[in-house]
Amino acid sequence: MTLLTTGRPPVAVRAASGLWLAAVALGALETVIVVGADQAGDNPLPGVLFRCTVYAAAILTTLRMRAGRRWARLALALVLGIVGTLSLIIEPISWLVDGNSLSAATGDADLTWWAIAASRALHVAAVWAAVPLMFTASANAYFRATGRNSA
């Protein structure tokens, strides 16, 4: 059966969309952990609202990508694949560049630290797995066949 007879996206596109949705879920989990562990009494509402907006946009864009929208594939790859990844890794990299020790941090780490680290690592892994799947031969054929550039 071909794409044109089944109407279903290929496995690579379905897997990529599942990974993007997993990345959103992991980001939401990290948000819940961070807000729940906030001991400083900071107002987390602006950050939570921003993240919820990004998560909603990511979900909608993922659904459009799965439906064959080329713009959505590019938006996911460029905006979330590059800029989003940088936003997730810049903090730990900056922390290490400032001379902090990973072994000291892990030695003093509590359950919250490990939960945040695990959710972030899995989040990044999901993104890094999703991006190349969107550009496999079967995915490229799907996006060409659907010919959908508009919303």
N, C-alpha and C positions, 0 to 999 in steps of 0.2 A: 504494500500500500504506500502511496506517496502522500506528501503533504497535501496536495490538491484534492486527493480523494478522502483523506481523513479529517482535514481541517485542524488537526492538532499540531502544536509546535513540536519540534524534534526534542529528543531526550535532553540534549545539551541546553536548550532554552528553558525547558521545564526545570532542570536541575539548577540552572543559574537563578531562575526566579525563586525557587525554594531557598537557595542560599542567601539571596537578598532579603527575603522575609525572615530568615534565621538571624541575619545580621541586625535587622531592625529589632527583633525580639531580644537579642543579646544587649543591644544598646539600651533598650527600655529596662531590662533587668539591671544593668549597671546604674542607670538613673535611680531606680528604686533603692538599690543598695546605698548609693552615695547620699541620697536624701534621708534615708532611714538612719544612717550613721552620722549625720551632721550633728556634731556636738557643739559647734561654735555658735549656733543659733542664727546663722546667716539666713537671709531670705532666699530660699532656693527657687521661688516661683518664676523669676525671669528666665533662669537657665532651663527649668523644666518646660516652660512654654516654648522656648526656642527649640529644644530637643523634640518635643511633641510635634511641632510644625515640620521639622526635618523628617521625622519618622513618617508622618502622614504623607508628605511629598514623596518619600522613598517608596512607600507602599503603592501609591497611585502610579508612580513612574514604573515600578516593577510590573504592575498589572498591564500597563500600556506596552511595555517591552515584550511581555509574554504574548500579547495580542499582535505583535509584529510591527510595532511602531519603531522606525529607525531612530528617530530623535530621542526616544526613551532609552534605547541601548546606548547611544552616545552620551546622554546625560548621566546615566548610571556610571558608565566607565570614567568619564572625565570629572564630573562633580563629586560623586561619592567614592569612586575608585581611587582618584588621586587626592583631591582636596579633603575628602572625608578621612582617608587613611592618614594623611598628614596631621589632621586634627587629633587623631587617636594616638599617634606615635610621637608627636613633638614633645609632649610633657615628659614622658619617661626618658627620651633621648636627652632633652635639656637637663634633666635631673642628673643623669649619668655624666654628662659633659661638665657639670658643675662640680664634679669630683666625688659624688656620692658613690657608695659601694653597694652593689646589688646583693652581695653576700651578707652585709650588715643589715640591709633592709629586709631580706627574707628571714634572717635570724630573729628579727624583732617583729615580724609580721604577725598580725592577728587574723582571725577568720574573715573580717571585712576586707582587709588588704588582699588576701588570697582570692576572695570572691570577685573583687573588682579586677584583679589581674587576670583571672581565668576568663571572666566574661569579655574583657577587652581583647585578650589573645584569641579567643574563639571568634569574636566579632571580626577582627582583622583577617583571620584565616578564612572566614566565610566570604568576605569581600574579595580577597585575593584568589579564591577558587572560582567565584562567580564571574569575574571579569573575563578571564580567558575563555570560559565556556560560552560566553555570548559571541565570541568571534571564531568559533570552530567552523569547519567547512559546512556542517549541517545547519548551523545557526545562520551563517552567511547566506546559504541557499534559501532558508526560510524567510529572512528579511528581504531578499530579492524577490521571492515569489509573492509575498504579501504586498510589496510595493507601497507600503504605508508610511508616508512621511508626515501626514497631518495628525491632528489630535484625535 
